[in-house]
Amino acid sequence: MTEATKAGLREHLRAGRFVMTAEIVPPLSADPDHLLARARPLRGLADAVNVTDGAGARAQLGALSAAAILARDGIEPILQITCRDRNRIALQGDLLGAAASGIRNLLILTGDDPKAGDQPDAKPVFDLDSRALIETAEMMRASGALPSGRRIEGGNLDFFIGAADMPIDPPAGWQPKSLAAKVAAGARFAQTQFCMDAGVVRRYIGRLADDGLTEKIAMLIGVTPLRSAKSARWMVQNLHGTIIPDAAIAALEAAGDPVETGRRICVDLIRELADIRGVAGIHVMAPADQAGLAAFLKDARQALPRARQT
């Protein structure tokens, strides 16, 4: 791990560094080396690495175990933890387990409906929603107690709590009520759904700034190196809240090498995002090209304005 990454995600954000996080899906494997083969190439390129929690409502190596393996290997993890599969008792136990494993960064999510996965008869739990789980994690962090009032031995937990968000092109009179509620509950960073339109981001972040939210939560915009016009259309149609401009899809359609064109579109977008006041960084998701994620992050870092690299 480089000196730049030792400071940690929270410290980088506080220092105003343009942060890059990335996401990996843990393997369907009990061998830690299979997980580390995906994560180690990102060392020194991603400021922190998300491990998904049953993404797509499909079983994989458990996110808590996967995040603990990364932490032991010197890779700063962001533990995704969903409300779908566990009641509040189990979730509180997992939060204690995260702290015991040296995991500070949490991304708290609702979780995909089991009907979307490969075991559609699985029973969803959803005892808490994401805002309530953020409140629980914040209570454990700030007061060293469970919601029941039971004290945690050793005191407060050093969590850095994140939430999901979905940029929109805000209409007149729109209020960011959902994000504001998550901030009030204790979220201090947000990773967003794919938004490949710098204009939408600029207007959305401007609206958050009007409400003072950009001073309270670090916004990491979700991006992806697009691979084809077909996949871009599929994302827009099937991944709720995804924003990809028609011009980008047309460029992919006309490209002789759509993969290279998609990478260029994403790198150019990242360069634009780095110039938007209130954008703290990006979150790169490339589920169809995990092997190429490290090379893409390297290209993206080199494209950043020097002032945002340190």
Secondary structure, DSSP 8 states (H G I E B T S, - for coil): --HHHHT-HHHHHHTT--EEEEEE---S-S-HHHHHHHHGGGBTTBSEEEE-SSGGG---S-HHHHHHHHHHTT--EEEEEESSS--HHHHHHHHHHHHHTT--EEEEE----GGGSS-TT-----SS-HHHHHHHHHHHHHHSB-TTS-B-TT-----EEEEEE------TT---HHHHHHHHHT--EEEEEEB--HHHHHHHHHHHHHTTGGGTSEEEEEE-----HHHHHHHHHHSTT-B--HHHHHHHHH-SSHHHHHHHHHHHHHHHHTTSTTEEEEEE--TT-GGGHHHHHHHHHHHS-GGGT-
